[in-house]
């Protein structure tokens, strides 16, 4: 598993709103049985605009989704199969979004 890989959401109930999750856990701790993931969410039109430093938008397979770092959670690593994309090229923005949650910066 690689940090910043995007996977289909393993939770069927939330898949209509959160089609994908982003693995943000460092590969240095691959020995754990869980991975820290952030939801990539469909934001309905008309919803208040989310702050871009907290919830940057990303394109996954032609769909614009919002990263939701404030909803990050552990997921069993065995549920994450077949990555569909990588956001390695957006690593700085992803780390900044997580920093916004943890330090308010």
C-alpha positions as CSV (number, residue, x, y, z in Angstrom):
1,X,0.0,0.0,0.0
2,X,1.3,3.4,-0.8
3,X,0.6,6.7,0.9
4,X,-1.7,8.9,-1.2
5,X,-3.3,6.0,-3.1
6,X,-7.0,6.4,-3.8
7,X,-9.3,3.4,-3.2
8,X,-13.0,2.7,-3.7
9,X,-14.8,3.3,-0.5
10,X,-15.1,-0.1,1.3
11,X,-18.3,1.0,3.1
12,X,-21.3,0.4,0.8
13,X,-23.7,2.5,2.8
14,X,-21.7,5.7,2.4
15,X,-20.5,5.1,-1.2
16,X,-23.2,7.3,-2.8
17,X,-21.7,10.3,-1.0
18,X,-18.1,9.2,-0.6
19,X,-17.1,7.1,-3.6
20,X,-13.4,7.0,-2.7
21,X,-11.0,7.2,0.3
22,X,-7.5,8.5,0.3
23,X,-4.8,6.6,2.2
24,X,-2.8,9.2,4.1
25,X,-0.8,6.9,6.4
26,X,2.9,6.8,6.1
27,X,4.2,3.7,4.5
28,X,6.8,3.6,7.3
29,X,4.1,2.0,9.5
30,X,2.8,-0.6,7.0
31,X,3.0,-3.3,9.7
32,X,-0.2,-2.0,11.3
33,X,-3.5,-3.7,10.3
34,X,-5.2,-0.4,9.7
35,X,-4.7,2.6,7.4
36,X,-5.7,6.2,8.1
37,X,-7.9,7.3,5.3
38,X,-9.7,10.6,4.4
39,X,-13.0,10.6,2.6
40,X,-13.3,12.0,-0.9
41,X,-16.8,13.4,-0.9
42,X,-19.4,14.5,-3.4
43,X,-20.5,17.9,-2.2
44,X,-24.1,18.7,-3.2
45,X,-24.6,22.0,-5.2
46,X,-25.8,24.8,-3.0
47,X,-23.9,23.6,0.1
48,X,-21.8,26.3,1.7
49,X,-18.5,26.5,0.0
50,X,-15.9,24.6,1.9
51,X,-12.5,26.3,2.7
52,X,-10.1,25.2,0.1
53,X,-7.2,24.9,2.5
54,X,-9.2,22.5,4.6
55,X,-11.1,20.6,1.8
56,X,-9.2,20.9,-1.5
57,X,-10.9,19.6,-4.5
58,X,-9.4,16.8,-6.5
59,X,-10.3,15.1,-9.8
60,X,-10.7,11.3,-9.6
61,X,-11.7,9.6,-12.9
62,X,-13.3,12.8,-14.2
63,X,-15.3,13.6,-11.1
64,X,-14.5,16.6,-8.9
65,X,-14.5,15.5,-5.2
66,X,-13.7,17.3,-2.0
67,X,-11.1,15.9,0.5
68,X,-12.6,15.8,4.0
69,X,-9.6,15.6,6.4
70,X,-11.8,16.4,9.4
71,X,-13.5,13.0,8.8
72,X,-10.3,10.9,8.7
73,X,-10.6,7.5,10.2
74,X,-8.8,4.2,10.4
75,X,-9.9,1.4,8.1
76,X,-8.8,-2.2,8.0
77,X,-6.0,-2.5,5.5
78,X,-7.5,-5.7,4.1
79,X,-10.6,-3.7,2.9
80,X,-8.5,-1.4,0.7
81,X,-8.0,-3.2,-2.6
82,X,-7.0,-2.1,-6.1
83,X,-6.2,1.6,-6.0
84,X,-7.8,3.6,-8.7
85,X,-5.5,6.7,-8.6
86,X,-2.7,8.4,-6.7
87,X,-2.7,11.9,-5.3
88,X,1.1,11.8,-4.6
89,X,1.4,14.9,-6.9
90,X,-0.9,16.7,-4.4
91,X,0.9,15.5,-1.2
92,X,1.7,19.0,0.0
93,X,-2.0,20.1,-0.2
94,X,-3.2,16.9,1.5
95,X,-0.6,17.4,4.3
96,X,-1.7,21.0,4.6
97,X,-5.3,20.0,4.9
98,X,-4.5,17.6,7.7
99,X,-2.5,20.3,9.4
100,X,-5.5,22.6,9.2
101,X,-7.4,20.0,11.2
102,X,-4.8,19.3,13.8
103,X,-3.2,22.7,14.3
104,X,-5.7,25.2,12.9
105,X,-3.1,26.4,10.4
